[in-house]
Amino acid sequence: MSIATRLASKSAFLFALRIAGAGFIFLVQAAIARVWGAAALGDYLVVIAAANLLAVGMPLGFQTVSTYFTAEYRSRGEGRHLRRFLAHAYGHIVVIGLIVTLFGWPVTHLLGETGEHLRPLWTPTALIAVATAIAYVNATVLVGLKRPLAGYLADMMFRPALMLAGFAIVAAFSQGAQLLPMLWIVAILLLVLFAGQFGYVLMSIRDIPRGEAPRPDERRRWWRFAAPWVLIVLASDYFFDINLLLLAGLLERGDLAIFGVSTRIFALVSFGVVAVYSLTLPDMFEAEAKADRAAMASRIGEANLVATLLALGLFLGVLVFGRYLLLLFGEEFQTGAVPMAILCLALVVRAMFGPASLVLSMHNKPYASLPSVLLGVLTVVAGNYLLVPPYGLMGAAVAAFIAISVWSVSLWMTALVQAKVDVSIFGRFRVAAA
């Protein structure tokens, strides 16, 4: 089986798991709304949003580079360095999670009405955040160890299933909305689940040779990589969250809701492309560790080909069936079909120009990505103010498409100039022609 075929099959399987997990989440939200009412669902969504944001901050950025360093240390047989790195990553979660759980609730007084709803639910919310932070680090470490299924399965399938189980247990033995006991059950179940996954992480690193004595400058190197990657992840994974805040004063509330739903579907679709690069990253590090540029170029080229074809297929699927998917939210949401397709077309552009940020980090230039990130954010700000007032929802989609395209091309050019590597799909075709 070729590299491209193997990547495609594994990526498709992971994407199918993501879709199934999204179905569980939809069931949880629909069940809470129908049985306990819209107010309880609103409180639940506030809790989950708060827990996710807290979880992103607890590892202090180490979850953003765990795959990078895990793959590097595994390929070089440096188990001692890997263990020290993991001790820091999980140690941050324990210390910050304890502080947030015990002393974080006064912050809710600064959140207005949202804080009033969150305050009585703070402790289980913080514990859910701790469990989620552990899940983030577990997943990225296991991907670096070439165990992506073990990394993603618990978060994508078991976590939504346990949330549904928590609701079912409380609803079966109580009357009326009982969100607090449900959150306590969910928090305990998630802590047990991801603690068990952490045990699997420890088992997986036992066979890695301990290697040489720890280098004293490695800790500085971790922070030097983690700091820019926090900004890169915030600007990429949370690009549309930032964009929605920018659009709040430019779009009508109905159009803003339609754009928000479209971006959530885009985020789900884009996971297919993310999975491709996650699967190939360990192989890229092996080639880099052996200074095998031909193998490195081959890994990048195959990943780009699979990612681009997958993104193109997803774009066509959204173009044909997106209108019917949006119909599930109401007839008025169908106006978001074409803007959503434009957003997915941006995913094709991003896949074509390859994983430039990863390659720059592998060449010890993690900060080189930041100018392109800033350029993308400035482009979407300018595009919103120029296109949204006259064109509304369509203008917002076009502005986002332009920003993502500018960002992707700028990163590609940066990698080409500073790392001397063509990470785009065009580089693969030039190598094949040669």
Buried (B, 14 or more C-beta within 10 A) or exposed (E): EEBBEBBBEBBBBBBEBBBEBBEBBEBBBEBBBEBBEEEBBBBBEBBBBBBBEBBBBBBBBBBBBBBBBBBBBBBBBBBBBBBBBBEBBBEBBEEBBEEBBEEBBEBBEEBEEBBEBBBEBBBBBBBBBBBBBBBBBBBBBBBBBBBBBBBBBBBBBBBBBBBBBBBBBBBEEEEEBBBBBBBBBBBBBBBEBBEEBBEBBEEBBEEBEEBEEBEEEBEEBBEBBBBBBBBBBBBBBBBBBBBBEBBEEBBEEEBBBBBBBBBEBBBBBBBBBBBBBBBBBBBBBBBBBEEEEEBBBBBBBBBBBBBBBBBBEBBEBBBEEBBEBBEEBEEEBBBBBBBBBBBBBBBBBBBBBBBBBBBBBBBEBBBBBBEBBBBBBEBBBEBBEBBBEEEBBBBBBBBBBBBBBBBBBBBBBBBBEBBEBBBBBBBBEEBEEE
